[in-house]
Amino acid sequence: MIRLACLLALGLALPAAARPLPANFGFAIGLYRALDSGTDNMALAPASVAAAVALAGMGAEGATQAGMETALGVSGTAGLAALGAAPGGGVQAANALWVAQGFRLRHSYETLAARDFDAQAARLDFARRAAAARAMNDWVAARTAGKITDLVPAEALNADTRLVLTNAVYFRGSWRHFDKGDTDQQPFHAAPGQEQSVAMMHGTGEFLLAHGQGAALLVLPYDGGRAELDVILPDDESGLARLEAGLSAGELAGWLADARDRLVAVSLPRFTVSGAFELNGALTALGMGRAFDAGRAEFGAMATLAPGQRLFISAVLHQAYVAVDERGTEAAAATSVQMMMAMAAPPGAGVTPVPFVADHPFLFIIRARPSGKILFIGRVERVSGVR
């Protein structure tokens, strides 16, 4: 799509060494760029996708593993293993291996999965598709507070399925920036000529704020200082497409570095955004296409295969959910990698606050502190799912 085709085209004038990018910025924005979702609302959790793909990558070899490292922006087995660590920011994360009955993983791979990803192996009969899908989806639902309930469809499984790797993440961040009594109905300009009446939250306080390239970036911290919500609001009501066309990992890092404390009068709608994706095409575009190739994938480090047998990734599925209201944010996500066998308080009076009124489409990012890792990223084109 034209609006995202140049997402990584713009960089900072300062050398990269002068402003090192926080962990996973490149992968997060690259994945966002590769997912062509038109003008709809969107949410995804790059940290969840990275963990699930890295878990599969620990069993890959040769060019297949190299391509997966390229896609994830890491180097070597140590780089893959690092993605198995807790993502930070107060996120609860879990991984699991679901292995077909009668199929044996290499002991060395199971050891690495348990050590670096805390992923234990459980046996399933994938020929009983409905029961197998239900077991995995129940596991995901239990670890996402019931927000993700249908990650793995039964029809995606069959007698050739040998292994499914799952990751689930859940985040609950509270804040005290908004009082529910101050929320009122305000217009949200979803598109030219398309106005919605939405529940608009209001609050004033000292927040980090930056402006440049036709947009403002506002940083709203969660209690405890472990994570924050970044809202990137175009100056023009119809400016989201231009914002996305000019955004890069480097520019985002530059905005954050340039942000300064200001007294800000914030108006932000309550919103709920979800997303469901098959990521095969997006991950192939990032460089790991060989892993999906039934004729060339190399996963010999994962299992002992008979001559002529080859494991490959048949599907990477992902779902995410983000809800923002006066209390804070609830967010959840899950990713499955399916493998088959081929043959702050307001300051005193007297200071005029800077207005930040999110009454038109905007981007949002939830990042961990202090690493800066992007946990969730998405956009709000229309306000929906308001609770």
C-alpha positions as CSV (number, residue, x, y, z in Angstrom):
1,M,0.0,0.0,0.0
2,I,1.3,3.4,-0.9
3,R,0.9,5.0,2.5
4,L,3.3,2.5,4.1
5,A,5.5,1.7,1.2
6,C,8.1,4.3,2.3
7,L,7.8,3.7,6.1
8,L,11.6,3.2,6.5
9,A,12.6,5.8,3.9
10,L,13.4,8.6,6.3
11,G,16.3,8.7,8.7
12,L,17.8,11.1,11.2
13,A,20.4,13.6,10.2
14,L,22.5,12.6,13.2
15,P,24.7,9.5,12.8
16,A,23.3,6.2,14.1
17,A,26.1,6.0,16.6
18,A,25.0,9.3,18.1
19,R,21.5,8.0,18.7
20,P,21.5,4.2,19.2
21,L,18.0,2.8,18.4
22,P,16.3,1.1,21.4
23,A,15.9,-2.6,21.2
24,N,13.6,-4.0,18.5
25,F,12.6,-0.6,16.9
26,G,13.7,-1.8,13.4
27,F,11.8,-5.1,13.6
28,A,8.7,-3.5,15.1
29,I,8.4,-0.8,12.5
30,G,9.4,-3.1,9.7
31,L,6.7,-5.5,10.6
32,Y,4.2,-2.7,10.9
33,R,5.3,-1.5,7.4
34,A,5.0,-5.0,5.9
35,L,1.4,-5.5,7.1
36,D,-0.9,-3.9,4.5
37,S,-4.0,-3.2,6.4
38,G,-5.5,-0.4,4.4
39,T,-7.1,2.4,6.4
40,D,-8.4,0.2,9.2
41,N,-7.6,0.3,12.9
42,M,-4.6,-1.9,13.7
43,A,-2.7,-3.4,16.6
44,L,0.1,-5.9,16.9
45,A,2.7,-6.9,19.4
46,P,6.2,-7.2,17.9
47,A,7.7,-8.6,21.1
48,S,5.3,-11.6,20.9
49,V,6.0,-12.3,17.2
50,A,9.7,-12.0,17.8
51,A,9.7,-14.5,20.7
52,A,7.7,-17.1,18.8
53,V,9.8,-16.8,15.6
54,A,13.0,-16.9,17.6
55,L,11.9,-20.0,19.4
56,A,11.5,-21.7,16.0
57,G,14.8,-20.2,14.9
58,M,16.6,-22.0,17.7
59,G,16.0,-25.2,15.8
60,A,16.9,-23.8,12.4
61,E,20.2,-24.2,10.5
62,G,22.2,-22.6,7.7
63,A,20.5,-20.1,5.4
64,T,17.1,-20.7,7.1
65,Q,18.4,-19.5,10.5
66,A,20.4,-16.7,8.9
67,G,17.2,-15.4,7.2
68,M,15.3,-15.6,10.5
69,E,18.0,-13.6,12.2
70,T,17.9,-11.0,9.4
71,A,14.1,-10.7,9.8
72,L,14.4,-10.3,13.6
73,G,17.4,-8.0,13.5
74,V,19.6,-10.2,15.7
75,S,22.8,-12.1,15.1
76,G,23.6,-15.7,16.0
77,T,22.0,-18.1,18.4
78,A,22.7,-15.8,21.3
79,G,20.7,-13.1,19.6
80,L,17.7,-15.5,19.1
81,A,18.0,-16.7,22.7
82,A,17.9,-13.1,24.0
83,L,14.4,-12.7,22.5
84,G,13.2,-15.4,24.9
85,A,13.8,-13.2,27.9
86,A,10.8,-11.4,29.4
87,P,10.0,-8.3,27.3
88,G,9.9,-6.0,30.3
89,G,7.5,-3.2,30.9
90,G,5.4,-5.3,33.3
91,V,4.4,-7.7,30.5
92,Q,3.6,-11.2,31.5
93,A,4.8,-13.6,28.8
94,A,4.7,-17.4,28.3
95,N,5.9,-19.8,25.6
96,A,4.9,-23.4,24.8
97,L,5.8,-26.3,22.4
98,W,2.9,-28.5,21.2
99,V,4.3,-31.6,19.7
100,A,2.5,-34.3,17.6
101,Q,2.2,-37.7,19.2
102,G,5.0,-39.9,17.9
103,F,7.2,-37.1,16.8
104,R,10.4,-36.6,18.7
105,L,12.2,-33.3,19.1
106,R,16.0,-33.3,19.6
107,H,16.9,-33.3,23.3
108,S,19.3,-30.4,22.6
109,Y,16.5,-28.3,21.2
110,E,14.1,-29.0,24.0
111,T,16.8,-28.1,26.5
112,L,17.4,-24.7,24.7
113,A,13.6,-24.0,24.5
114,A,13.2,-24.7,28.2
115,R,16.4,-22.8,29.3
116,D,16.0,-19.6,27.1
117,F,12.2,-19.5,26.5
118,D,10.8,-21.3,29.5
119,A,8.9,-23.4,26.9
120,Q,7.8,-26.9,27.9
121,A,6.7,-29.6,25.4
122,A,3.2,-31.0,25.5
123,R,1.8,-33.8,23.3
124,L,-1.2,-33.4,21.1
125,D,-3.0,-35.5,18.5
126,F,-3.3,-33.1,15.6
127,A,-5.4,-35.5,13.7
128,R,-8.1,-34.6,16.2
129,R,-8.1,-31.1,15.0
130,A,-10.8,-29.6,17.1
131,A,-9.5,-31.0,20.4
132,A,-5.9,-29.9,19.6
133,A,-7.0,-26.4,18.7
134,R,-9.1,-26.1,21.8
135,A,-6.2,-27.2,24.0
136,M,-3.9,-24.5,22.5
137,N,-6.5,-21.8,22.5
138,D,-7.4,-22.5,26.1
139,W,-3.8,-22.1,27.0
140,V,-3.6,-18.8,25.2
141,A,-6.9,-17.5,26.7
142,A,-5.7,-18.4,30.2
143,R,-2.5,-16.3,29.7
144,T,-4.2,-13.3,28.1
145,A,-7.0,-12.8,30.6
146,G,-9.5,-14.2,28.0
147,K,-8.7,-11.5,25.4
148,I,-7.3,-13.9,22.8
149,T,-9.5,-17.0,22.5
150,D,-9.2,-18.3,18.9
151,L,-5.6,-17.9,17.8
152,V,-5.3,-21.3,16.2
153,P,-8.1,-22.4,13.9
154,A,-8.9,-26.1,13.8
155,E,-8.8,-26.1,10.0
156,A,-5.1,-25.0,10.1
157,L,-4.2,-28.3,11.6
158,N,-3.9,-31.8,10.0
159,A,-2.1,-35.1,10.1
160,D,1.0,-33.4,8.7
161,T,1.3,-30.9,11.6
162,R,4.3,-31.9,13.7
163,L,4.8,-28.9,16.0
164,V,3.1,-25.6,17.0
165,L,5.0,-23.0,19.0
166,T,2.9,-20.5,20.9
167,N,3.7,-17.2,22.7
168,A,1.2,-15.2,24.8
169,V,1.7,-11.8,26.4
170,Y,-0.5,-9.7,28.7
171,F,-0.1,-6.2,29.9
172,R,-2.1,-4.2,32.4
173,G,-0.8,-0.6,33.1
174,S,-2.6,1.9,35.3
175,W,-2.3,5.6,35.5
176,R,-3.8,8.7,37.1
177,H,-3.8,11.1,34.2
178,F,-7.5,11.2,33.7
179,D,-10.6,11.5,35.9
180,K,-13.6,9.7,34.6
181,G,-15.7,12.7,35.8
182,D,-14.0,14.9,33.2
183,T,-14.8,12.6,30.3
184,D,-17.4,14.0,27.9
185,Q,-18.7,13.5,24.4
186,Q,-16.5,15.2,21.7
187,P,-16.2,14.9,17.9
188,F,-13.6,12.7,16.4
189,H,-12.8,13.4,12.8
190,A,-12.2,9.9,11.4
191,A,-12.0,11.1,7.8
192,P,-13.0,14.1,5.8
193,G,-16.8,14.4,6.2
194,Q,-16.9,11.5,8.7
195,E,-17.4,12.7,12.3
196,Q,-17.9,10.5,15.3
197,S,-19.1,11.4,18.8
198,V,-16.7,9.7,21.2
199,A,-15.9,9.5,24.9
200,M,-13.0,12.0,25.2
201,M,-10.8,11.8,28.3
202,H,-9.2,15.0,29.6
203,G,-6.3,15.6,31.9
204,T,-3.5,18.2,32.5
205,G,0.0,17.4,33.7
206,E,3.7,17.5,33.1
207,F,4.4,15.1,30.1
208,L,7.2,14.7,27.6
209,L,6.2,16.3,24.3
210,A,8.0,16.6,21.0
211,H,7.0,18.2,17.7
212,G,8.4,17.8,14.2
213,Q,7.7,16.5,10.7
214,G,4.1,17.7,10.9
215,A,3.2,15.8,14.0
216,A,3.4,15.9,17.8
217,L,4.5,13.0,20.1
218,L,3.2,12.8,23.6
219,V,4.5,10.3,26.2
220,L,2.1,9.1,28.9
221,P,3.8,7.1,31.6
222,Y,2.2,4.2,33.5
223,D,2.3,3.9,37.3
224,G,5.6,2.4,38.4
225,G,7.6,3.8,35.5
226,R,8.0,0.4,33.8
227,A,6.2,1.3,30.5
228,E,4.6,4.3,28.6
229,L,2.1,5.0,25.9
230,D,3.4,7.2,23.1
231,V,0.7,9.0,21.0
232,I,1.8,10.4,17.7
233,L,-0.8,12.9,16.4
234,P,-0.5,14.5,13.0
235,D,-1.0,18.2,12.8
236,D,-3.6,17.8,10.0
237,E,-6.8,15.8,10.5
238,S,-6.0,13.9,7.3
239,G,-2.3,13.7,7.9
240,L,-1.9,10.1,9.2
241,A,-1.0,8.8,5.7
242,R,1.8,11.3,5.3
243,L,3.0,10.6,8.9
244,E,3.3,6.9,8.1
245,A,4.9,7.5,4.8
246,G,7.7,9.5,6.5
247,L,8.2,7.6,9.7
248,S,11.3,5.5,10.4
249,A,12.8,3.8,13.4
250,G,15.5,6.4,13.5
251,E,13.1,9.3,13.4
252,L,11.0,7.8,16.2
253,A,14.1,7.5,18.3
254,G,15.0,11.1,17.5
255,W,11.5,12.4,18.5
256,L,11.8,10.5,21.8
257,A,15.3,11.9,22.4
258,D,14.1,15.5,21.7
259,A,10.9,15.3,23.9
260,R,10.9,17.7,26.7
261,D,8.7,18.1,29.8
262,R,5.8,20.5,29.1
263,L,2.6,21.3,30.9
264,V,0.1,19.6,28.5
265,A,-3.7,19.6,28.5
266,V,-4.4,16.2,27.0
267,S,-7.6,15.1,25.3
268,L,-7.5,11.5,24.3
269,P,-10.5,9.2,23.3
270,R,-11.1,5.9,25.0
271,F,-10.4,3.3,22.4
272,T,-10.2,-0.4,21.8
273,V,-8.2,-1.8,18.9
274,S,-7.6,-5.4,17.9
275,G,-5.8,-7.1,15.0
276,A,-5.5,-10.6,13.5
277,F,-2.9,-11.5,11.0
278,E,-1.2,-14.3,9.1
279,L,2.4,-13.1,9.0
280,N,3.9,-15.4,6.4
281,G,4.1,-12.7,3.7
282,A,5.2,-10.0,6.1
283,L,8.0,-12.1,7.6
284,T,9.0,-13.3,4.1
285,A,9.4,-9.6,3.1
286,L,11.7,-9.1,6.1
287,G,14.0,-11.9,4.9
288,M,13.0,-15.3,6.3
289,G,11.1,-16.7,3.3
290,R,13.3,-19.9,3.3
291,A,11.7,-21.0,6.6
292,F,8.3,-21.2,4.8
293,D,9.7,-23.1,1.8
294,A,8.7,-26.8,2.1
295,G,11.5,-27.7,-0.3
296,R,14.4,-25.7,1.3
297,A,13.6,-25.0,5.0
298,E,16.3,-26.3,7.3
299,F,15.1,-27.3,10.8
300,G,17.4,-30.2,11.4
301,A,18.5,-28.8,14.8
302,M,14.9,-29.2,16.0
303,A,14.3,-32.9,15.3
304,T,16.0,-35.9,13.8
305,L,14.5,-36.3,10.3
306,A,14.5,-39.3,8.0
307,P,16.0,-39.0,4.5
308,G,13.6,-36.9,2.4
309,Q,11.8,-35.4,5.3
310,R,11.8,-31.7,5.9
311,L,10.2,-29.5,8.5
312,F,8.9,-26.1,7.4
313,I,6.8,-23.3,8.9
314,S,3.3,-23.5,7.4
315,A,1.8,-20.4,9.1
316,V,2.6,-17.7,11.6
317,L,-0.6,-16.4,13.2
318,H,-0.9,-13.4,15.4
319,Q,-3.6,-11.6,17.3
320,A,-3.4,-8.4,19.5
321,Y,-5.8,-6.4,21.6
322,V,-5.3,-2.9,23.2
323,A,-7.9,-1.0,25.3
324,V,-7.2,2.5,26.7
325,D,-9.5,4.3,29.2
326,E,-9.3,6.5,32.3
327,R,-7.8,3.7,34.4
328,G,-5.0,2.9,32.1
329,T,-4.4,0.2,29.4
330,E,-5.1,-3.5,29.0
331,A,-3.3,-5.2,26.2
332,A,-2.8,-8.8,25.1
333,A,-1.4,-10.7,22.2
334,A,-0.5,-14.2,21.1
335,T,1.5,-15.7,18.2
336,S,1.6,-19.2,16.9
337,V,4.2,-20.7,14.6
338,Q,2.9,-23.9,13.0
339,M,5.3,-26.4,11.6
340,M,4.5,-29.2,9.2
341,M,6.4,-32.1,7.7
342,A,6.9,-32.0,3.9
343,M,7.6,-34.9,2.4
344,A,3.2,13.1,37.2
345,A,1.0,15.7,39.3
346,P,-0.2,19.0,37.5
347,P,2.0,22.0,38.2
348,G,0.8,25.2,39.9
349,A,-1.4,27.9,38.5
350,G,-0.1,30.6,36.2
351,V,1.3,28.3,33.4
352,T,-0.7,27.9,30.2
353,P,-0.8,24.2,29.2
354,V,0.0,23.1,25.6
355,P,-3.1,21.6,24.1
356,F,-2.9,18.0,22.7
357,V,-6.3,17.1,21.3
358,A,-6.4,13.6,19.7
359,D,-9.6,14.2,17.8
360,H,-8.4,12.7,14.5
361,P,-6.5,9.5,13.5
362,F,-3.3,8.8,15.3
363,L,-0.6,6.2,16.0
364,F,0.1,4.7,19.4
365,I,3.0,2.7,20.8
366,I,3.4,1.0,24.1
367,R,7.1,0.8,25.1
368,A,9.0,-0.8,28.0
369,R,11.2,1.2,30.3
370,P,14.2,1.5,30.5
371,S,14.9,-0.6,27.4
372,G,12.6,1.3,25.1
373,K,11.5,-2.0,23.5
374,I,8.3,-1.6,21.6
375,L,5.7,-4.0,23.1
376,F,2.6,-2.9,21.1
377,I,2.1,-0.6,18.1
378,G,-0.9,0.4,16.1
379,R,-3.1,3.1,14.8
380,V,-6.6,4.5,15.5
381,E,-8.5,5.5,12.3
382,R,-11.9,5.3,13.9
383,V,-12.8,5.0,17.6
384,S,-14.5,1.7,18.3
385,G,-15.1,-0.8,21.0
386,V,-15.5,1.9,23.6
387,R,-16.4,0.4,27.0
